[in-house]
Amino acid sequence: MLASDTFADISLDTTLRSELAYGLNRHGVSKVRTTLEPELSGVLGISLAGEQPDFLIKPRFSLDLADDLTTRTDRPESYSSLNGPTWETRHGRAELVEAWLEAEWDTVAGPTAVRLGKQQVVWGQADSLRVLDVVNPLNYREWTLSDYEDIRIPTWMANIEIADIGGPGEDASLQWLIIPDMTFNELADAGSPFAVTSPELVPRPQPGVPVVVHDTQRPGRGHLETGLRWSSFVQGWDLAALMFYHYQDNPVLYRSFDEGRIAVSPEYQRTLLYGLSASNAFADWVVRLELAYSTRNAVLREDLVDQGIYTTGEMTSVLGLDYQGLDNWFLSYQFYQSTLNNRPAAVIRKQTTVRHTLLGRRDFWNDTLELELKGLHNQDYNDGMLRAKLSWDVDDSWRLWTGADLFYGDDDGPFGQFREQDRLVLGAEITF
């Protein structure tokens, strides 16, 4: 048994959240979910190399009286043996969300913080657009209609950060990630409202031709993902440079014609990501820039040449402008562009993809009432989504909100594919 002084400075904060979603086109309730998240944190009262580490443990228990968002009861194959729900049915799930220890020592290299365990790591500052924020996979059961903090899937890793490493600028640091947890994106179940159907993302079956889908080929045991990130503050600019050797979080869907049918063989593939980011404030404006180059991006072909896949490099960038010069207002615009190195005629995706986002946020009633309006437009298909949310902080413990999620555009597009999934939402949250 552990001694009574094994733990010190313990705190327990629990969040109980309920949300209801009503489909405007489907004319029915798609979600009645209640989630309980206790978070236990504090200081471990035992010494590790002379330091007492901080710890955090956060499980999550959810119950959904509607079953629209889930069609299966088995464990999703996107999770590694280290990760994933410990219990799941069509109406409920129990899982360990985060669990880590963190300690800091003075070393020859500089002050060194080590966090070991299941955690989120956020690289980059883009909102609703993934450029550098690729360390953790995402839960796409409701597409991206929840905050990224809620849909990132924490993974088991070693997160090592060395501060004051010298070099240009101030507060320079170096971060090193070692990730043995081969967990990938959890996609929406087939037949559920946010199941992917866009031909850019999944091949469409040919009429009259049967399709067989083989088991997904996962990385073998002993495979790792690893990344390095340098950051510093140089003449008013927050700068960062990084590289991340990882697996793409969606499987590549190889296809072949075999015995009168199409055989689909999903397989996860590695890529190497190089990235840069910069941000600076100029009076009421903040400028944000992210740039990433991925050495291998697999895109779908219309034919079965090379098993229906074309692999090429991809350059992705986002430029963000934030403005806070109006009382109680926050305004933000982002320009996103992704370009493939090459694009044969048979490739479905366009060589260059352009997207725009616009965000407006207004506070009322001494910052207790917040109105948020968001829009994302994808030029490729003239599709996108519009979102509105009104939140009320009743007191320090209670929060209520209501809103709407709307999609528009060509149903071949990554957002237009959900144009029949418009919905209204109503939620409440209490922390105790």
C-alpha positions as CSV (number, residue, x, y, z in Angstrom):
1,M,0.0,0.0,0.0
2,L,1.1,3.6,-0.6
3,A,2.0,5.7,2.5
4,S,-0.3,8.6,3.4
5,D,2.3,11.1,2.3
6,T,2.7,9.5,-1.2
7,F,0.5,12.3,-2.6
8,A,0.7,16.0,-1.7
9,D,-1.3,19.1,-2.7
10,I,-4.0,17.0,-4.2
11,S,-7.0,18.6,-6.0
12,L,-10.0,17.1,-7.6
13,D,-12.0,19.1,-10.2
14,T,-15.0,17.4,-11.8
15,T,-16.8,18.6,-14.9
16,L,-20.3,17.4,-15.8
17,R,-21.4,18.3,-19.3
18,S,-24.6,17.7,-21.2
19,E,-25.4,18.5,-24.8
20,L,-28.3,18.0,-27.1
21,A,-28.2,18.2,-30.9
22,Y,-31.2,18.4,-33.1
23,G,-30.9,17.8,-36.9
24,L,-32.6,20.5,-39.0
25,N,-32.7,18.3,-42.1
26,R,-32.9,14.9,-40.5
27,H,-35.7,16.2,-38.3
28,G,-34.6,14.3,-35.2
29,V,-32.4,14.3,-32.1
30,S,-28.9,13.1,-33.0
31,K,-27.2,13.5,-29.7
32,V,-28.2,13.5,-26.0
33,R,-24.8,13.1,-24.4
34,T,-23.8,13.5,-20.8
35,T,-20.1,13.4,-20.0
36,L,-18.4,13.2,-16.6
37,E,-14.7,14.2,-16.4
38,P,-13.0,14.0,-13.0
39,E,-9.5,15.5,-13.0
40,L,-7.1,14.5,-10.2
41,S,-3.9,16.5,-10.0
42,G,-1.2,17.4,-7.5
43,V,2.3,16.6,-6.5
44,L,3.6,13.0,-6.0
45,G,5.1,12.9,-2.6
46,I,8.0,10.7,-3.5
47,S,11.4,11.8,-4.9
48,L,12.6,11.1,-8.4
49,A,16.2,12.2,-8.7
50,G,15.7,14.7,-6.0
51,E,12.4,16.2,-7.4
52,Q,8.8,15.6,-6.6
53,P,6.9,15.3,-9.9
54,D,3.5,16.8,-10.6
55,F,0.9,14.4,-11.9
56,L,-2.5,14.5,-13.6
57,I,-5.1,11.7,-14.1
58,K,-8.3,12.4,-16.1
59,P,-10.8,9.7,-17.0
60,R,-13.9,10.3,-19.0
61,F,-17.3,8.6,-18.8
62,S,-19.9,9.4,-21.4
63,L,-23.5,8.3,-22.0
64,D,-25.5,9.2,-25.2
65,L,-29.2,8.3,-25.0
66,A,-29.4,8.8,-28.8
67,D,-27.3,6.5,-30.9
68,D,-27.1,8.5,-34.2
69,L,-23.4,9.1,-33.9
70,T,-22.4,5.5,-33.3
71,T,-23.3,2.4,-35.3
72,R,-20.7,0.0,-33.9
73,T,-19.9,-1.5,-30.5
74,D,-16.5,-3.0,-31.2
75,R,-13.2,-1.3,-30.4
76,P,-12.1,1.1,-33.2
77,E,-9.1,-0.3,-35.0
78,S,-7.5,3.1,-35.2
79,Y,-6.3,2.8,-31.5
80,S,-3.2,1.1,-30.5
81,S,-3.1,-1.6,-27.8
82,L,-1.8,1.2,-25.4
83,N,-4.8,3.5,-26.1
84,G,-8.5,3.6,-26.7
85,P,-11.7,3.1,-24.7
86,T,-11.7,0.6,-21.9
87,W,-15.5,0.1,-22.4
88,E,-17.8,1.0,-25.2
89,T,-21.3,0.4,-26.4
90,R,-23.5,2.3,-28.9
91,H,-24.7,4.5,-26.0
92,G,-21.6,4.8,-23.7
93,R,-17.9,4.9,-23.4
94,A,-15.3,4.9,-20.6
95,E,-11.7,6.0,-21.3
96,L,-8.6,7.4,-19.7
97,V,-8.2,10.8,-21.3
98,E,-4.9,11.9,-19.8
99,A,-2.4,10.5,-17.3
100,W,1.1,11.9,-16.8
101,L,4.0,12.7,-14.5
102,E,6.1,15.8,-14.9
103,A,9.3,16.9,-13.2
104,E,12.0,19.5,-13.8
105,W,15.8,19.3,-13.2
106,D,18.7,21.5,-13.7
107,T,21.0,19.7,-16.1
108,V,24.2,20.5,-18.1
109,A,22.0,21.4,-21.1
110,G,19.8,23.8,-19.0
111,P,16.6,23.5,-17.0
112,T,14.9,20.3,-18.3
113,A,11.3,19.4,-17.9
114,V,10.2,15.8,-18.6
115,R,6.5,14.8,-18.9
116,L,5.9,11.1,-19.3
117,G,2.4,9.6,-20.0
118,K,-0.7,10.2,-22.0
119,Q,-1.0,13.8,-23.1
120,Q,-1.8,16.4,-25.7
121,V,1.0,18.5,-27.4
122,V,-0.1,21.5,-29.4
123,W,2.2,22.9,-32.1
124,G,1.1,25.9,-34.0
125,Q,-1.7,28.5,-33.5
126,A,-4.0,28.1,-36.5
127,D,-7.7,27.9,-35.6
128,S,-9.8,25.2,-37.1
129,L,-7.0,24.4,-39.7
130,R,-4.3,21.8,-39.2
131,V,-0.9,22.8,-40.4
132,L,1.5,22.2,-37.6
133,D,-0.9,20.8,-35.0
134,V,-0.3,17.2,-36.1
135,V,1.2,15.5,-33.0
136,N,-2.1,14.1,-31.7
137,P,-4.7,12.4,-33.9
138,L,-8.3,13.6,-33.8
139,N,-11.8,12.1,-33.1
140,Y,-13.9,12.9,-36.2
141,R,-17.2,11.3,-35.0
142,E,-18.7,14.8,-35.2
143,W,-16.3,16.1,-37.8
144,T,-14.6,19.2,-36.3
145,L,-17.7,20.7,-34.6
146,S,-16.1,20.5,-31.2
147,D,-13.1,22.5,-30.0
148,Y,-9.8,20.9,-30.9
149,E,-8.9,20.6,-27.3
150,D,-11.9,18.2,-26.9
151,I,-11.3,16.1,-30.1
152,R,-7.6,15.7,-29.9
153,I,-6.8,12.1,-28.9
154,P,-4.0,12.2,-26.2
155,T,-1.3,9.6,-26.8
156,W,1.4,8.0,-24.6
157,M,4.7,9.7,-25.1
158,A,7.9,11.1,-23.5
159,N,7.9,15.0,-23.8
160,I,11.2,16.5,-23.0
161,E,11.8,20.3,-23.0
162,I,15.1,22.0,-22.4
163,A,15.0,25.7,-21.6
164,D,17.6,28.5,-21.9
165,I,19.6,26.6,-24.6
166,G,21.2,29.8,-26.0
167,G,21.3,30.9,-29.6
168,P,19.4,33.8,-31.2
169,G,16.8,35.6,-29.2
170,E,15.5,35.1,-25.7
171,D,13.9,32.2,-23.9
172,A,15.1,29.7,-26.5
173,S,14.0,26.1,-25.8
174,L,14.2,22.7,-27.5
175,Q,11.4,20.1,-27.3
176,W,11.8,16.4,-28.1
177,L,8.9,14.0,-28.4
178,I,9.2,10.2,-28.4
179,I,5.8,8.5,-29.2
180,P,5.5,4.7,-29.0
181,D,1.7,5.0,-29.2
182,M,0.5,4.2,-32.7
183,T,-3.0,5.6,-32.4
184,F,-4.6,7.4,-35.4
185,N,-7.7,9.4,-36.3
186,E,-11.0,7.9,-35.1
187,L,-13.3,8.4,-38.1
188,A,-17.1,8.5,-38.0
189,D,-18.7,5.1,-38.3
190,A,-20.2,4.1,-41.7
191,G,-23.9,5.1,-41.8
192,S,-23.5,7.8,-39.1
193,P,-24.2,11.5,-39.8
194,F,-20.6,12.5,-40.2
195,A,-19.3,9.4,-42.1
196,V,-16.9,10.6,-44.9
197,T,-18.3,10.4,-48.4
198,S,-16.3,13.0,-50.4
199,P,-14.5,11.4,-53.4
200,E,-11.4,13.4,-52.4
201,L,-11.2,11.4,-49.2
202,V,-12.7,8.0,-49.9
203,P,-13.2,6.2,-53.3
204,R,-16.7,5.8,-54.5
205,P,-17.7,2.3,-55.5
206,Q,-18.5,1.6,-59.2
207,P,-22.1,0.5,-59.8
208,G,-22.4,-3.3,-60.0
209,V,-18.8,-4.0,-58.9
210,P,-18.6,-5.6,-55.4
211,V,-16.1,-4.2,-52.9
212,V,-14.2,-6.1,-50.2
213,V,-12.3,-4.2,-47.6
214,H,-9.3,-5.9,-46.0
215,D,-8.1,-5.3,-42.4
216,T,-6.1,-2.2,-42.0
217,Q,-2.3,-2.7,-42.0
218,R,-0.9,-1.1,-38.8
219,P,2.7,-0.3,-38.0
220,G,4.4,-3.3,-36.3
221,R,5.6,-3.4,-32.8
222,G,8.6,-1.2,-31.9
223,H,7.7,1.6,-34.3
224,L,8.0,5.1,-33.0
225,E,7.1,8.6,-33.9
226,T,9.5,11.4,-33.0
227,G,9.7,15.1,-33.3
228,L,11.9,18.1,-32.4
229,R,10.8,21.7,-32.0
230,W,13.0,24.8,-31.4
231,S,11.4,28.0,-30.2
232,S,12.6,31.5,-29.3
233,F,11.6,35.1,-28.9
234,V,13.6,37.2,-31.5
235,Q,13.1,41.0,-31.8
236,G,9.4,40.8,-31.0
237,W,8.7,37.6,-32.9
238,D,7.7,34.3,-31.4
239,L,9.5,31.9,-33.7
240,A,9.6,28.1,-34.0
241,A,11.1,25.5,-36.3
242,L,10.2,21.8,-36.1
243,M,10.4,18.4,-37.7
244,F,8.1,15.4,-37.1
245,Y,8.7,11.9,-38.3
246,H,5.3,10.3,-38.0
247,Y,2.6,8.2,-39.6
248,Q,-0.2,9.9,-41.5
249,D,-3.3,9.7,-39.2
250,N,-5.7,8.5,-42.0
251,P,-4.9,5.2,-43.7
252,V,-4.0,5.2,-47.4
253,L,-6.7,3.3,-49.3
254,Y,-4.9,1.1,-51.8
255,R,-7.2,-0.5,-54.4
256,S,-6.9,-3.3,-56.9
257,F,-9.2,-5.3,-59.2
258,D,-9.2,-8.9,-58.1
259,E,-11.5,-11.7,-59.2
260,G,-14.3,-9.4,-60.4
261,R,-14.3,-7.2,-57.4
262,I,-12.5,-4.2,-56.0
263,A,-10.2,-5.0,-53.1
264,V,-9.4,-2.1,-50.7
265,S,-6.3,-2.5,-48.6
266,P,-6.0,0.4,-46.0
267,E,-2.4,1.0,-44.7
268,Y,-0.8,3.7,-42.6
269,Q,2.2,5.4,-44.2
270,R,5.1,7.4,-42.8
271,T,5.9,10.9,-43.7
272,L,8.4,13.6,-42.6
273,L,7.1,17.0,-41.7
274,Y,9.2,20.2,-41.6
275,G,7.6,23.3,-40.2
276,L,8.1,27.0,-39.3
277,S,5.9,29.3,-37.3
278,A,6.0,33.0,-36.5
279,S,3.8,35.5,-34.6
280,N,4.0,39.1,-33.6
281,A,1.8,41.9,-32.1
282,F,1.6,45.3,-33.8
283,A,-0.6,47.6,-31.7
284,D,-4.2,46.1,-31.9
285,W,-3.1,43.5,-34.5
286,V,-1.5,40.1,-34.2
287,V,0.1,38.4,-37.3
288,R,0.4,34.6,-37.3
289,L,2.2,32.5,-39.9
290,E,2.6,28.7,-40.2
291,L,4.4,26.9,-43.0
292,A,4.7,23.1,-43.3
293,Y,6.2,20.7,-45.9
294,S,5.3,17.0,-45.8
295,T,7.5,14.7,-47.9
296,R,4.7,12.1,-48.6
297,N,1.0,12.8,-49.1
298,A,-1.1,10.0,-50.6
299,V,-4.0,11.3,-52.7
300,L,-6.7,9.3,-54.5
301,R,-6.8,8.7,-58.3
302,E,-9.9,8.1,-60.4
303,D,-8.3,4.9,-61.9
304,L,-6.4,2.0,-60.3
305,V,-3.0,2.9,-61.6
306,D,-0.5,2.5,-58.8
307,Q,-3.3,0.9,-56.8
308,G,-5.4,4.0,-57.1
309,I,-2.9,6.2,-55.2
310,Y,-0.5,9.0,-56.2
311,T,2.1,10.0,-53.6
312,T,3.7,13.4,-53.7
313,G,5.1,16.1,-51.4
314,E,2.8,18.8,-50.1
315,M,3.4,22.4,-49.0
316,T,0.8,23.9,-46.6
317,S,0.6,27.4,-45.1
318,V,-1.7,29.6,-43.1
319,L,-1.6,33.4,-42.6
320,G,-3.7,34.7,-39.7
321,L,-4.6,38.3,-38.8
322,D,-6.2,39.0,-35.4
323,Y,-7.7,42.4,-34.4
324,Q,-8.7,43.5,-30.9
325,G,-9.1,47.3,-31.5
326,L,-12.9,47.3,-30.9
327,D,-14.3,47.3,-27.3
328,N,-15.3,43.7,-26.3
329,W,-14.6,42.4,-29.8
330,F,-12.1,39.9,-31.1
331,L,-11.9,39.5,-34.9
332,S,-9.7,37.0,-36.8
333,Y,-9.2,36.1,-40.5
334,Q,-7.1,33.2,-41.8
335,F,-5.9,32.4,-45.3
336,Y,-5.0,28.7,-45.8
337,Q,-3.3,27.2,-48.9
338,S,-2.1,23.6,-49.6
339,T,-0.2,22.7,-52.8
340,L,0.9,19.3,-54.1
341,N,4.3,19.1,-55.7
342,N,2.8,17.3,-58.7
343,R,-0.7,16.4,-59.8
344,P,-1.4,13.9,-62.7
345,A,-4.8,14.4,-64.5
346,A,-6.2,11.3,-62.8
347,V,-5.8,12.7,-59.3
348,I,-9.2,13.8,-57.9
349,R,-7.9,16.5,-55.6
350,K,-6.9,19.9,-57.1
351,Q,-3.2,20.7,-57.0
352,T,-3.8,23.8,-54.9
353,T,-6.5,24.0,-52.2
354,V,-7.5,27.4,-50.8
355,R,-9.6,28.0,-47.7
356,H,-10.6,31.1,-45.7
357,T,-11.8,31.4,-42.1
358,L,-13.5,34.3,-40.4
359,L,-14.1,34.6,-36.6
360,G,-16.0,37.2,-34.7
361,R,-16.4,37.1,-30.9
362,R,-18.2,39.7,-28.8
363,D,-18.5,39.8,-25.0
364,F,-21.5,41.3,-23.1
365,W,-22.7,41.7,-19.5
366,N,-19.2,42.1,-17.9
367,D,-17.8,39.2,-19.9
368,T,-20.4,36.7,-18.8
369,L,-22.2,36.4,-22.1
370,E,-20.3,35.6,-25.3
371,L,-21.4,35.5,-28.9
372,E,-19.2,33.7,-31.4
373,L,-19.7,33.6,-35.1
374,K,-17.4,31.4,-37.3
375,G,-17.2,30.8,-41.0
376,L,-15.0,28.5,-43.2
377,H,-15.1,28.7,-47.0
378,N,-13.3,26.1,-49.2
379,Q,-12.7,27.5,-52.7
380,D,-12.2,24.1,-54.4
381,Y,-15.9,23.2,-54.2
382,N,-17.4,26.5,-53.0
383,D,-18.4,24.6,-49.8
384,G,-17.9,25.3,-46.2
385,M,-19.6,25.7,-42.8
386,L,-21.1,28.4,-40.7
387,R,-21.3,28.3,-36.9
388,A,-22.9,30.4,-34.3
389,K,-22.7,30.0,-30.5
390,L,-24.1,32.0,-27.6
391,S,-22.5,31.1,-24.2
392,W,-23.5,32.3,-20.7
393,D,-21.3,31.9,-17.6
394,V,-24.1,31.9,-15.0
395,D,-21.4,31.9,-12.2
396,D,-18.0,30.4,-11.6
397,S,-19.4,26.9,-11.8
398,W,-22.3,26.9,-14.3
399,R,-22.1,27.6,-18.0
400,L,-25.0,27.3,-20.6
401,W,-24.8,27.6,-24.4
402,T,-26.9,27.3,-27.5
403,G,-25.9,27.4,-31.2
404,A,-26.2,26.2,-34.7
405,D,-23.9,24.3,-37.1
406,L,-24.6,24.7,-40.8
407,F,-22.9,23.3,-43.9
408,Y,-23.3,24.4,-47.6
409,G,-21.9,23.7,-51.0
410,D,-21.1,20.9,-53.4
411,D,-21.7,17.5,-51.8
412,D,-18.4,16.3,-53.3
413,G,-16.6,18.7,-51.1
414,P,-15.1,18.0,-47.6
415,F,-17.7,20.3,-46.0
416,G,-20.5,20.1,-48.5
417,Q,-20.7,16.3,-48.0
418,F,-22.4,17.2,-44.7
419,R,-24.9,19.7,-46.0
420,E,-27.8,17.5,-44.8
421,Q,-26.4,17.5,-41.3
422,D,-27.3,21.1,-40.2
423,R,-28.2,21.1,-36.5
424,L,-29.1,23.1,-33.4
425,V,-27.3,22.5,-30.2
426,L,-28.1,23.2,-26.5
427,G,-25.7,22.5,-23.7
428,A,-24.9,22.9,-20.0
429,E,-21.8,22.4,-17.9
430,I,-21.1,22.5,-14.2
431,T,-17.7,22.3,-12.5
432,F,-17.3,21.2,-8.9
